[in-house]
Every structure is written in C-alpha cells, then in structure tokens.
Amino acid sequence: MDLTKIERMDLLIRTNATGNPSDFARRMGMSSRSLFNYINFMKSSLNAPIEYSSTMQSYYYREKGVIKLGWFPDSINLNNSKI
C-alpha cells in the first residue's frame, strides 16, 4: 500500500470529493479494483468508517476523524494531541 495514496484518499473522503467509484479511481490514477483494495484495507486495517452515498455520489466517513500515518517521537503526548 502506498501511504501517499491513502493520505490523498483520506482527504478526498473527508471533503466528500471522491465522486463515484470510477471517478475516484481515475482521480487517484488507479484501476477500480485497486481502489476497492485500498478502501478495503482502510476499512479493515485502519478501522476507517468509510461509506458510499449514491445520493451524494461520494464516499464519506460515518463519523468525523482523520487518518494519520507516520512516526511520532515519545516526546509527543499522544493522549492529549489532536491526532
């Protein structure tokens, strides 16, 4: 999985700017099958509450949140951060 793609997908999903699955795959520069693989990974491994609205023609999150990927030093108090 390409972390850059996951971060971009997260941004598009949070802003309800994905379009339908074909448009989303095209925006991401990947096949529809790859898009679905990424979405399934985000749902199963990252616990992302991704849904699709046929009315909005966009993917969205059932609840507010953001995917943060990266390494954070111990000096950061993750319990009090907005991560």
Residue pairs with C-beta under 8 A, 6 or more apart in sequence:
1 38
1 41
3 69
5 28
5 30
5 38
6 38
6 41
6 42
6 46
6 67
6 69
7 67
7 69
8 28
9 18
9 24
9 28
9 38
9 39
9 42
10 42
10 48
10 66
10 67
12 18
12 24
12 27
12 59
13 48
13 50
13 58
13 59
13 60
13 61
14 61
14 66
16 56
16 58
16 59
16 60
17 58
18 24
18 27
18 58
18 59
19 27
19 57
19 58
20 57
20 58
21 32
21 35
21 36
21 52
22 32
24 35
24 59
25 31
25 32
25 34
25 35
28 35
28 38
30 38
39 50
39 59
42 48
42 50
42 67
43 49
43 50
46 67
48 61
48 65
48 67
49 61
49 62
49 63
49 65
50 59
50 60
50 61
50 62
51 59
51 60
51 61
51 62
52 58
52 59
52 60
53 59
53 60
68 83
72 78
72 83
